[in-house]
Amino acid sequence: MLTEETVVDKIEILEGGIIQVRKSTRVYRDGIKIAETYHRHCLEPGADLTEQDSRVAAVAAVIHTKEVIDAHKATTDAVKAGLEPDVKG
């Protein structure tokens, strides 16, 4: 019997407060894992979290402070305007 499960198996915090999420899709035959694939996506500060795993949303609630969201927006706006962003670090 084949079964499949998808789990969030990695949550990473990247520079600027970006959260990278890795989902693992695992296929089992009679309870033995026979295949595994990965999908990654990133969440920018201020992203909509309604469709995210509850653990991802909990991490974002801590990491995506108003200050982080404002800094990300300022950097994004500067890049869109063709300016060199003011990166502090």
PyMOL commands that set and color helices and strands:
alter all, ss='L'
color gray80, all
select helices_A, chain A and resi 15-17+54-63+66-80
alter helices_A, ss='H'
color red, helices_A
select strands_A, chain A and resi 2-13+19-29+32-43
alter strands_A, ss='S'
color yellow, strands_A
deselect
rebuild
show_as cartoon
